[in-house]
Amino acid sequence: MSGDNFNFIFLSEILGLPIFNATSGVKIGKIVDLAARTSHVYPKITAIIALMKNSLEPVYIPWNHVRLTVFKKHVTVDYPFETDPGGSESIENEILLKQTFLDKQIISTTGYKLVRVNDLQLLIDNSSKENPNLWLVHIDVGFKGLLRRLGWLNVINPVFNWFFAREINDRFLTWKNVQPTTATNVNGSVVLKTDSSKLSSILPADLADIVEDLGIDERISLLESISSTLAAATLQEMPMNLRVQLAESLDTDHLARIITEMEMDETVDLLDEILAEKREAVFALLTKERVDEIHDLSRMSVSGVGSIMNTNFITVKETQTVREVMKIVKEETKRAELLYYVYVIDEEERLKGLITLRQLLSTKGTTPIAAIMRGNIVSVRVDSSIKKMAQLFFKYKFDAIPVVDDDDKLQGFITIGDTLDAVFPEVKQAAEG
């Protein structure tokens, strides 16, 4: 945007400007903020927020009452007003620029990160000489913007130029590529009414990283501004402690909508952790079928694998030979349920590894078990959930997984068949029927 009718001004250059009565020429106040309507491609300035003399509360003055005289460093307003500006209703999607942006974090939808706002660049349309229009076009996130606001730019920039033979560069983000984390409307309420569809281009994992860096109020505002589907996917990417914090802070209606979009196992994990009162309030908003499904899976998830593990297993020491172990295997054939794995333990009965029957049959009898055993094997604790066990089977494709106590002493093992029976009891019942 360039040409004779256009030039730029920064918000920091407008804030604090004196306001004069257009008729009498008397100073009546100063500008403390600008209101802008975000429904345009670029937010259009719709009002100034003024602090009038002998008044403690800011006044909303619609833009059509304002005469902007930037180069004279002041503004004039029609006064008395045709309508009471303090009583004017705010336009939908109208936000306060200073309160929403300055020194706040915003989301860059191009870099998928949070950046701090130091100033805002506004475009002045001088087509109407008497009352030019203003649009917010750029977000200043550079050091130069901070110096400008502090009034140090004209001092620091020449020094910088003298030392480095160049000026401090501007660093702007276009309005199209940013998303406020919260927005403050002209009535002072914290909302996020800007076009949150900008966030749909960010992957849930990246959005989760951004949300983690926000304060709790900003997290809530952001999650409530996006679709329930995106909010659910984003929530699932966060650590459980943060999920619980957000779930308990979200409005119950909104949480229920997000819960509906979450994967069932993730839903159960989350609801098991939040306060019972909040959980029951969410259940009241879900369908009976979904609540029943959550209850069934929740009961399964709190059941430890110790309740279904097999305790008839074969253990050997790593100092024994293949021949010695094969003799043990033959003796234990009738007692042990699964002979595919033989578990190796130390003198304290701690699990050290395993060997397979195939390894024993294909290895020379004098070979020590330590030479062929597989160490660092996957195991689970006795109190692990059956659901977690099922996830491990799907992940590693094992036939069985050993169960140990807190001291890593072998307690038993779980087969994939036992796990499937526990997860899908109706399948077992149908097979037996």
QUIQUI-V8770 format. One record per pair of residues at least 12 apart in sequence whose C-alpha atoms are under 10 Angstrom apart, sorted by the first residue. I is the first residue (numbers start at 1). J is the second residue. If there is no record, write none. Layout:
i=[I,I]
j=[J,J]
//
This chain:
i=[1,1,1,2,2,3,4,4,4,5,5,5,5,5,5,5,6,6,6,6,6,6,6,6,7,7,7,7,7,7,8,8,8,8,8,8,8,8,8,9,9,9,9,9,9,9,9,10,10,10,10,10,10,10,10,10,10,10,10,11,11,11,11,11,11,11,11,11,11,11,11,12,12,12,12,12,12,12,12,12,12,12,12,12,13,13,13,13,13,13,13,13,14,14,14,14,14,14,14,14,14,14,14,14,15,15,15,15,15,15,15,15,15,15,16,16,16,16,16,16,16,16,16,17,17,17,17,17,17,17,17,17,17,18,18,18,18,18,18,18,18,18,18,19,19,19,19,19,19,19,19,19,19,19,19,20,20,20,20,20,20,20,20,21,21,21,21,21,21,21,22,22,22,22,22,22,22,22,22,23,23,23,23,23,24,24,25,25,26,27,27,27,27,27,28,28,28,28,28,28,28,28,29,29,29,29,29,29,29,29,29,30,30,30,30,30,30,30,30,30,31,31,31,31,31,31,31,31,31,32,32,32,32,32,32,32,32,32,33,33,33,33,33,33,33,33,33,33,33,33,34,34,34,34,34,34,34,34,34,34,34,34,34,34,34,35,35,35,35,35,35,35,35,35,35,35,35,35,35,35,35,35,35,36,36,36,36,36,36,36,36,36,36,36,36,36,37,37,37,37,37,37,37,37,37,37,37,38,38,38,38,38,38,38,38,38,38,39,39,39,39,39,39,40,40,40,41,41,41,41,41,41,42,42,42,42,42,42,42,42,42,42,43,43,43,43,43,43,43,43,43,43,43,44,44,44,44,44,44,44,44,45,45,45,45,45,45,45,45,45,45,45,46,46,46,46,46,46,46,46,46,46,46,46,46,47,47,47,47,47,47,47,47,47,47,47,47,47,48,48,48,48,48,48,48,49,49,49,49,49,49,49,50,57,58,59,59,59,59,59,59,60,60,60,60,60,60,60,60,60,61,61,61,61,61,61,61,61,61,62,62,62,62,62,62,62,62,63,63,63,63,63,64,64,64,64,64,65,65,65,65,65,65,65,65,66,66,66,66,66,67,67,67,67,68,68,68,68,68,68,68,69,69,69,69,70,89,89,90,90,90,91,91,92,92,92,93,93,93,93,93,93,93,93,94,94,94,94,94,94,94,95,95,95,95,95,95,95,95,95,95,95,95,96,96,96,96,96,96,97,97,97,97,97,97,97,98,98,98,99,99,99,99,99,99,99,100,100,100,100,100,100,100,100,100,100,101,101,101,101,101,101,101,101,101,101,101,102,102,102,102,102,102,102,102,102,103,103,103,103,103,103,103,104,104,104,104,104,104,105,105,105,105,105,105,105,105,105,105,105,106,106,106,106,106,106,106,106,106,107,107,107,107,107,107,107,107,107,107,108,108,108,108,108,108,108,108,108,108,108,108,109,109,109,109,109,109,109,109,109,109,109,110,110,110,110,110,110,110,111,111,111,112,112,112,112,112,112,112,112,112,113,113,113,113,113,113,113,114,114,114,114,114,114,114,114,114,115,115,115,115,115,115,116,116,116,116,117,117,117,117,117,117,117,117,117,118,118,118,118,118,118,118,118,118,118,118,119,119,119,119,119,119,119,119,119,119,119,119,119,120,120,120,120,120,120,120,120,120,120,121,121,121,121,121,121,121,121,121,121,121,121,122,122,122,122,122,122,123,123,123,123,124,136,136,137,137,137,137,137,138,138,138,138,138,138,138,138,139,139,139,139,139,139,139,139,140,140,140,140,140,141,141,141,141,142,142,142,142,142,142,143,143,143,143,144,144,144,144,144,144,144,145,145,145,145,145,153,156,157,176,176,177,177,178,178,178,178,179,179,179,179,179,179,179,179,180,180,180,180,180,180,180,180,181,181,181,181,181,181,181,181,181,181,181,181,181,181,182,182,182,182,182,182,182,182,183,183,190,190,190,191,191,191,191,191,192,192,192,192,192,192,192,193,193,194,195,195,196,196,196,196,196,196,197,197,197,198,199,199,199,199,199,200,200,200,202,203,203,203,204,204,204,204,204,204,204,204,204,205,205,205,205,205,205,206,206,207,207,207,207,207,207,207,207,208,208,208,208,208,208,208,208,209,209,209,211,211,211,211,211,212,212,212,216,216,216,216,217,217,217,219,219,219,220,220,220,220,220,221,223,223,223,223,223,223,224,224,224,224,224,227,227,227,228,228,228,228,228,228,228,228,228,229,229,229,229,229,229,230,230,230,231,231,231,231,231,231,231,232,232,232,232,232,232,232,232,232,232,233,233,233,233,234,235,235,235,235,235,235,236,236,236,236,236,240,240,240,240,241,241,241,243,243,243,244,244,244,244,244,244,244,245,245,246,247,247,247,247,247,247,247,247,248,248,248,248,248,248,249,251,251,252,252,252,252,252,252,252,253,253,253,253,253,254,255,255,255,255,255,256,256,256,256,256,256,256,257,257,257,259,259,259,259,260,260,260,260,264,264,264,264,264,265,265,265,265,265,265,267,267,267,268,268,268,268,268,268,268,268,269,269,269,269,271,271,271,272,272,272,272,272,296,297,297,297,298,298,299,299,300,300,300,300,300,301,301,301,301,301,301,301,302,302,302,302,302,303,303,303,303,303,303,304,304,304,304,304,304,304,304,304,305,305,305,305,305,305,305,305,305,305,305,305,305,305,305,305,305,306,306,306,306,306,306,306,306,306,306,306,306,306,306,307,307,307,307,308,308,308,308,308,308,308,308,308,308,309,309,309,309,309,309,309,309,309,309,309,310,310,310,310,310,310,310,310,310,310,310,311,311,311,311,311,311,311,311,312,312,312,312,312,312,312,312,312,313,313,313,313,313,313,313,313,313,313,313,313,313,313,313,314,314,314,314,314,314,314,314,314,314,314,314,314,314,315,315,315,315,315,315,315,315,315,315,315,315,316,316,316,316,316,316,316,316,316,316,316,316,317,317,317,317,317,317,317,317,317,317,317,317,318,318,318,318,318,318,318,318,318,318,318,318,318,318,319,319,319,319,319,319,319,319,320,320,320,320,320,320,321,321,321,321,321,321,321,321,321,322,322,322,322,322,322,322,322,322,322,322,322,322,322,323,323,323,323,323,323,323,323,323,324,324,324,324,324,325,325,325,325,325,326,326,326,326,329,329,329,337,338,338,338,338,338,339,339,340,340,340,340,340,340,340,341,341,341,341,341,341,341,341,341,341,341,342,342,342,342,342,342,343,343,343,343,343,343,343,343,344,344,344,344,344,344,345,345,345,346,348,348,348,348,349,349,349,349,349,350,350,350,350,350,350,350,351,351,351,351,351,351,351,351,351,351,351,351,351,352,352,352,352,352,352,352,352,352,353,353,353,353,353,353,353,353,353,353,353,354,354,354,354,354,354,354,354,354,355,355,355,355,355,355,356,356,356,359,359,360,360,377,377,378,378,378,378,378,378,379,379,379,379,379,379,379,379,379,379,379,380,380,380,380,380,380,380,380,380,380,380,381,381,381,381,381,381,381,381,381,381,382,382,382,382,382,382,382,382,382,383,383,383,383,384,384,386,386,386,386,386,386,387,387,387,387,388,389,389,389,389,389,389,389,390,390,390,390,390,390,390,391,392,393,393,393,393,393,394,397,398,398,399,399,399,399,400,400,400,400,400,400,400,401,401,401,401,402,402]
j=[123,125,137,123,125,125,125,126,127,124,125,126,127,128,129,132,123,124,125,126,127,132,133,134,122,123,124,125,126,134,121,122,123,124,125,134,135,136,137,70,120,121,122,123,124,134,136,119,120,121,122,123,136,138,139,140,145,148,149,33,34,97,98,102,118,119,120,121,122,136,149,33,98,102,118,119,120,121,145,146,148,149,150,151,70,73,119,120,121,148,149,151,30,31,32,33,34,48,68,70,73,74,75,122,30,31,32,33,34,48,49,50,98,149,29,30,31,32,33,50,51,73,74,29,30,31,32,50,70,72,73,74,75,30,31,32,50,51,52,73,74,75,76,31,50,51,52,66,67,68,73,74,75,76,77,66,67,74,75,76,77,78,79,66,75,76,77,78,79,80,65,66,67,75,76,77,78,79,80,76,77,78,79,80,78,79,76,77,76,52,53,74,75,76,50,51,52,53,54,76,77,79,50,51,52,53,54,55,58,59,75,48,49,50,51,52,53,58,74,75,48,49,50,51,52,58,59,74,75,48,49,50,51,52,58,59,98,99,47,48,49,50,51,58,60,96,97,98,99,186,46,47,48,49,50,60,61,63,94,95,96,97,98,99,186,47,48,49,60,61,62,63,90,91,94,95,96,97,98,99,184,185,186,48,63,91,93,94,95,96,97,134,135,136,185,186,90,91,92,93,94,95,96,135,136,185,194,91,92,93,94,95,135,136,193,194,195,92,93,94,193,194,195,93,135,195,135,136,137,175,176,195,122,123,134,135,136,137,138,174,175,176,93,94,95,97,122,134,135,136,137,175,194,94,122,123,133,134,135,136,137,62,63,94,95,96,97,122,133,134,135,136,60,61,62,63,64,66,90,91,94,95,133,134,135,59,60,61,62,63,64,65,66,85,90,94,96,186,60,61,62,63,65,66,96,61,62,63,85,86,96,186,86,86,86,84,85,86,87,88,186,84,85,86,87,88,89,90,186,187,77,78,81,83,84,85,86,87,88,77,81,83,84,85,86,88,90,77,131,132,133,134,77,78,131,132,133,77,78,79,80,81,82,85,131,78,79,130,131,132,129,130,131,132,124,129,130,131,132,133,134,129,130,131,132,124,186,187,185,186,187,185,186,185,186,193,183,185,186,191,192,193,194,195,183,184,185,186,187,193,194,183,184,185,186,187,188,189,190,191,192,193,194,183,184,185,186,187,188,119,120,136,183,184,185,186,119,120,184,182,183,184,185,186,188,190,117,180,181,182,183,184,185,190,191,192,116,117,118,119,120,139,180,181,182,183,184,116,117,118,119,120,139,140,141,146,115,116,117,118,119,141,146,116,117,118,180,181,182,117,118,141,179,180,181,182,213,214,215,218,139,141,178,179,180,181,182,210,214,177,178,179,180,181,198,199,207,210,211,173,174,175,176,177,178,179,180,198,199,202,210,173,176,177,178,179,198,199,200,201,202,207,173,176,177,178,198,201,202,177,178,202,178,199,201,202,203,206,207,209,210,178,206,207,209,210,211,213,178,179,180,181,209,210,211,213,214,139,140,141,142,173,178,139,140,141,142,139,140,141,142,143,145,146,172,173,139,140,141,142,143,144,145,146,147,148,149,138,139,140,141,142,143,144,145,146,147,148,149,172,136,137,138,139,140,141,145,172,173,175,134,135,136,137,138,139,140,145,172,173,174,175,134,135,136,137,138,139,135,136,137,138,136,174,175,172,173,174,175,176,171,172,173,174,175,176,177,178,171,172,173,174,175,176,177,178,170,171,172,173,174,170,171,172,173,168,169,170,171,172,173,168,169,170,171,156,157,167,168,169,170,171,168,169,170,171,172,168,168,169,195,198,198,199,195,196,198,199,192,194,195,196,197,198,199,222,192,193,194,195,196,218,221,222,194,196,210,211,214,215,217,218,219,220,221,222,223,225,194,217,218,219,220,221,222,225,218,221,217,218,221,218,221,222,224,225,218,221,222,223,224,225,226,221,225,225,225,226,222,223,224,225,226,227,225,226,227,226,222,225,226,227,230,226,227,230,230,230,233,234,230,231,232,233,234,235,236,237,238,233,234,235,236,237,238,234,237,222,230,231,233,234,235,237,238,231,233,234,235,236,237,238,239,234,237,238,223,234,235,238,242,238,239,242,242,245,246,249,246,249,250,246,249,250,246,247,249,250,251,250,235,246,250,254,255,258,250,251,254,255,258,257,258,261,254,255,256,257,258,259,260,261,262,257,258,259,260,261,262,258,261,262,254,255,257,258,259,261,262,255,257,258,259,260,261,262,263,266,267,258,261,262,263,262,247,258,259,262,266,270,262,263,266,267,270,266,269,270,273,270,273,274,270,273,274,269,270,271,272,273,274,275,273,274,274,259,270,271,273,274,275,278,279,273,274,275,277,278,279,278,278,282,278,279,281,282,283,284,285,281,282,284,285,286,282,278,279,281,282,285,279,281,282,283,284,285,286,282,285,286,271,282,283,286,285,286,287,290,290,293,294,297,298,294,297,298,301,387,388,294,297,298,293,294,295,296,297,298,299,301,294,297,298,301,283,294,298,294,295,298,301,302,423,386,387,423,385,387,385,386,385,386,387,422,423,384,385,386,387,388,389,423,383,384,385,386,387,383,384,385,386,387,422,381,382,383,384,385,386,387,388,389,380,381,382,383,384,385,386,387,388,389,403,412,413,414,418,419,422,380,381,382,383,384,385,386,403,404,405,411,412,413,414,382,383,385,386,382,386,412,413,414,415,418,419,421,422,382,401,402,403,411,412,413,414,415,418,419,336,337,338,402,403,411,412,413,414,415,418,336,337,403,410,411,412,413,414,332,334,335,336,337,338,411,412,413,332,333,335,336,337,338,339,341,342,343,402,410,411,412,413,328,329,332,333,335,336,337,338,339,341,342,343,344,412,328,329,341,342,343,344,345,346,349,351,354,410,328,329,342,343,344,345,346,349,353,354,355,369,343,344,345,346,347,349,351,352,353,368,369,370,343,344,345,346,347,352,353,354,368,369,370,371,372,373,344,345,346,367,368,369,370,371,344,366,367,368,369,370,360,364,365,366,367,368,369,370,371,359,360,361,362,363,364,365,366,367,368,369,370,371,372,360,361,363,364,365,366,367,368,369,365,366,367,368,369,342,360,365,368,369,357,360,361,365,342,357,360,415,399,400,413,414,415,356,357,355,356,357,358,359,399,400,354,355,356,357,358,359,399,400,401,402,413,354,355,356,357,360,373,355,356,373,374,402,410,412,413,369,370,373,374,375,410,408,409,410,409,407,408,409,410,407,408,409,410,411,404,405,407,408,409,410,411,375,376,377,379,402,403,404,405,407,408,409,410,411,370,373,374,375,376,377,408,409,410,369,370,372,373,374,375,376,377,378,379,402,369,370,372,373,374,375,376,377,402,369,370,372,373,374,375,372,373,374,372,373,372,373,401,402,392,396,398,401,402,403,392,400,401,402,403,404,405,408,410,413,414,392,401,402,403,404,405,406,408,410,413,414,402,403,404,405,406,407,408,409,410,411,402,403,404,405,406,410,411,412,413,403,404,405,406,403,404,414,418,419,420,422,423,419,420,422,423,419,401,414,415,416,419,420,423,415,416,418,419,420,422,423,419,416,414,415,416,419,420,416,416,415,416,414,415,416,417,413,414,415,416,417,418,419,413,414,415,416,414,415]
//
